[in-house]
Amino acid sequence: MMAEAIKTAMLDKQMQEVFDWSDSETPLRDAMWDHVMDDNGHDTMKTIKAAKDWESMSDDQLKKTAEEMLK
């Protein structure tokens, strides 16, 4: 369980900590969640599926995915 918490730590960082182009204090996970919800017509089940994928990504993959999604 501890390794999982470390692996997903980037998801809990503020946007401004992850990206130099953001001044948002919103956690990355929340910003990505909100974007996907808005994009899919607020389908919670689809968003949960997407969020599970984020948890298995490396930090580099996650940062790239988030940047493509949010920038």
N, C-alpha and C positions, 0 to 999 in steps of 0.2 A: 504494500500500500504506500509506503514511503517513496519508493521509486516513481510511482504514478504521480504523486503530488509534485515531485521535482520536475518530471517530464512535462507537466502541463503548467508550470509556474509562469511561463510567458503569457498564457491566457489571462492571468490575473493581474498582470502589470497594467498600469495606466497607458493609454494610447501615447501620451507624451513621453513615456519612458521607452517605448518601442520604436517610435518614428520621430525623426527630427522635423517632419513637416506637420506634426500635430501638436496642438496645445491643449488637447482634451484630457481631462482627468478620468474619463470613462474607462473602465477596464476593457482590455482588448476583447475578451469573451463577450461582454455586453454589447459592444459596438458591432461585432460580427453577427451576434444573435439578432440584434435589431435590424441590421441590413438584410439578412436572409428572410426574416419575418416579413419585412416590407416588400421584398422581391417576390415572395411566393404567395402573396395574398393572405398572409397571417395563418399559414398551415403549420401548426405547432409540431405535428408528427414529422413533417419534412424537415423542419428546423432542428429537431432533436437528432434526426439522422445525420444532418450536416455537422452538428456540434460533436457528435461521437467521432466523426472523421477527424476533426481538429485535434482531438485528444491523442490520436495515434501518430500525428505528424511530428517530425523533428522541428526544432526551433526555426531553422532556415526555411523549411517548407511552410510552416505556419506563418512566418513573417511575410513570405512571398504571396501566399494565398490571401492574407489579410490586406496587404498593400494593394493587390489587384482588385479586391472587393471594395475597399474603403477610400482609396485615393481619388 
